[in-house]
Amino acid sequence: MEARAVNPAQARLLITMTIAAVLVAAVLAPRTFSGTSAASAPSRSLVASSTVSPGAALRGVTAPKSTALPVVPAVQDNGPARVRAVVVGINRYPAPSPPLYAAVADATDMISALQRQPGPRPEITALLDGQATDRNIRAALGHLVAASRPQDTVVLFFAGHVRSLGGGTEGFVSADRHLLTDRSMAAVLAPLASDHVWVVMATCYGGGFTELLAPGRILTAASPAGQVSYESARLGRSFLGEYVVRRGLLNGEAGGATVQQVVGWADAMLRRDGPRFDIVNFDRSLGPISLDGVLRTSVPAPAPLRPTAGTPDAAPSPTMPANSSTPSGAEGADGSSSTSTQVPTQSDPPAPATTQPCGNVGKLLCPSP
């Protein structure tokens, strides 16, 4: 075979192409990252788009410098609706705040009432007494916002001291005496995805927390803004807790499991039995708010009122001892409280005619038959 001369320009081109092929092969060859293949190495785009959960941000948690931020999975819209709740009840406060006597009982009744409803098991964050610090409450609210979906029912229950700060601002007092103002709570809850939200303030001045309202939400409070509410030494609960939570929801006397039914029944009962202790309700719901996982298009009528203590007209009992009701959870701007004030002109509503089972989780403050 006759040898052919190679043009110098062709030789240079051949050498350049060979070098380029070697470099491309080296770049595409599998590499390892701490013992894993390139296919399983962390994705730069995933790290760049990851976020910190709202709960972690509220707790002041920061990611270590040597690690990527945790990835929060997107909330899936599929799956059955479920109840998600944050329940706070504080009896014991550090000085100078005096203790309360019914807040924990109200909170544990709400926990029992939600747990006993049919449907998917509810997700409840319960913060009682010393657990209900400012940090823990904010973290629980942040987790709730991150986890909730549009079809879920969200319940926010607060029982404890509230301060009226003036200028239309109220603040819930945490167990470590920090203030969660209505405006700050509204800001935390603003991104909440649920269209079915029930906010319950078993506190003084609870009707002032209207900043928490939005379309799809109901606020039920033990008293209007600027007014104290009451807890009953005989019942071991606040009047809101006794009528709305224990009787209406836990014992099923309201005849249903929608918020509208329970609140409507309790409001009618309190207006009949103890009109000075009636609750206030702000309804911006978009439809029935169900606590049992059942989707409804209309609100069933509440159960009819039953005779109380054998008195068809439900008149307050003339033998009711005086001084049996005290304001619950009112604090002034300086931290002082009116909890010790006796109200001799206001008496408890009469006891129910039939003995009701105690649904208190901790068996605390159960009223005697």
Secondary structure by P-SEA (a helix, b strand, c coil): cbbbbbbaaaaaaaaaaaaaaaaaaaaacccccccccccccccaaaaaaccccaaaaaaccccccccccccccccccccbbbbbbbbbbbccccccbbbbccaaaaaaaaaaaaaacccccccccccccccccaaaaaaaaaaaaacccccbbbbbbbbcccccccccbbbbbccccccccaaaaaaaaccccccbbbbbccccccccccccccccbbbbbcccccbbbbbbccccccccccccccccccccccccccaaaaaaaaaaaaaaccccbbbbbbbbccccccccccccccccccccccccccccccccccccccccccccccccccccccccccccccccccccccccccccccccccccc
